[in-house]
Amino acid sequence: MRMTLSKHAKIERENRLTYIAMTVGFGQVIRERVTDTRRICLTSTGVILVKDVEEEFLITAYVGNKEQVRWIYCDERVPCEIWQLVKHNVVHVTQQNLIIF
């Protein structure tokens, strides 16, 4: 995945992006929800990408948790494999004492 990064992503979230790239992976976008200013994308690895709605640049990225995934799916049923992926990621992050949500 090649994308322009916001200043926030480059400077303030460098460690988080490095962790995602080296451990979880960014994956492919499988679901997204659009607000007035943001495009929030859930990837196949359980990572959430927050992008500008008009331009293709990444504002931030983080490992998604259950509430965030539920919000992206609105009121639709979240597939079981997505719940398993989110649970695995959250357990790994918690075991490593990482703060990357």
C-alpha positions in Angstrom: 0.0 0.0 0.0 1.4 3.4 -1.0 -0.2 6.5 0.4 0.7 10.0 1.4 0.9 10.5 5.2 -0.3 13.4 7.2 2.1 15.2 9.5 0.3 13.6 12.4 0.9 10.1 11.0 4.5 10.8 10.1 5.6 12.5 13.3 3.3 11.7 16.1 2.3 8.1 15.1 5.6 6.8 13.7 6.0 4.1 16.3 2.4 2.9 15.9 2.7 2.7 12.1 6.0 0.8 12.4 4.4 -1.7 14.8 1.5 -2.2 12.4 3.8 -2.6 9.4 6.2 -5.0 11.2 3.7 -7.1 13.3 0.1 -6.9 12.1 0.4 -5.7 8.5 -1.9 -3.2 6.8 -3.8 -5.7 4.7 -6.5 -4.8 2.2 -9.6 -2.6 2.9 -12.6 -4.8 3.5 -15.1 -2.3 4.8 -15.4 1.4 5.1 -17.6 4.1 6.6 -17.5 7.7 5.4 -18.3 10.8 7.5 -18.3 14.4 6.4 -14.5 14.7 6.6 -13.1 11.2 7.1 -13.0 7.8 5.4 -12.6 5.1 8.1 -11.4 1.8 6.6 -11.2 -1.6 8.2 -8.6 -3.8 6.7 -8.2 -7.6 6.4 -5.7 -7.5 9.3 -8.0 -5.7 11.7 -6.3 -2.3 11.3 -8.3 0.8 11.0 -7.1 3.5 8.6 -8.4 7.0 8.9 -8.1 8.9 5.6 -9.2 12.3 4.4 -12.5 12.0 2.5 -11.5 14.2 -0.4 -7.7 13.5 -0.8 -5.9 10.2 -0.6 -3.8 10.7 2.5 -3.6 8.8 5.7 -4.4 10.8 8.8 -3.8 7.9 11.3 -4.0 4.1 11.6 -4.5 1.9 14.6 -5.4 -1.7 15.6 -9.2 -1.8 15.8 -11.1 -2.9 18.9 -14.6 -4.3 19.1 -16.4 -1.0 19.5 -14.6 0.6 16.6 -15.3 -2.4 14.3 -19.0 -2.4 15.4 -19.2 1.3 14.5 -17.8 0.7 11.0 -20.3 -2.1 10.4 -23.1 0.2 11.6 -25.9 -2.1 12.7 -25.0 -5.0 10.4 -23.7 -8.3 11.7 -20.0 -8.4 11.9 -18.5 -11.6 10.4 -17.2 -14.1 12.9 -13.7 -14.2 11.3 -13.4 -10.4 11.9 -14.3 -10.8 15.6 -11.6 -13.5 15.9 -9.1 -11.2 14.2 -9.9 -8.3 16.4 -9.7 -10.4 19.5 -6.3 -11.8 18.5 -4.9 -8.3 17.8 -6.2 -6.9 21.1 -4.8 -9.8 23.1 -1.4 -9.4 21.4 -1.3 -5.7 22.0 -2.3 -6.1 25.6 0.3 -8.8 26.2 3.0 -6.6 24.8 1.8 -3.7 27.0 1.5 -1.5 23.9 -0.7 1.5 23.7 -1.6 1.7 20.0 -5.4 2.0 19.9 
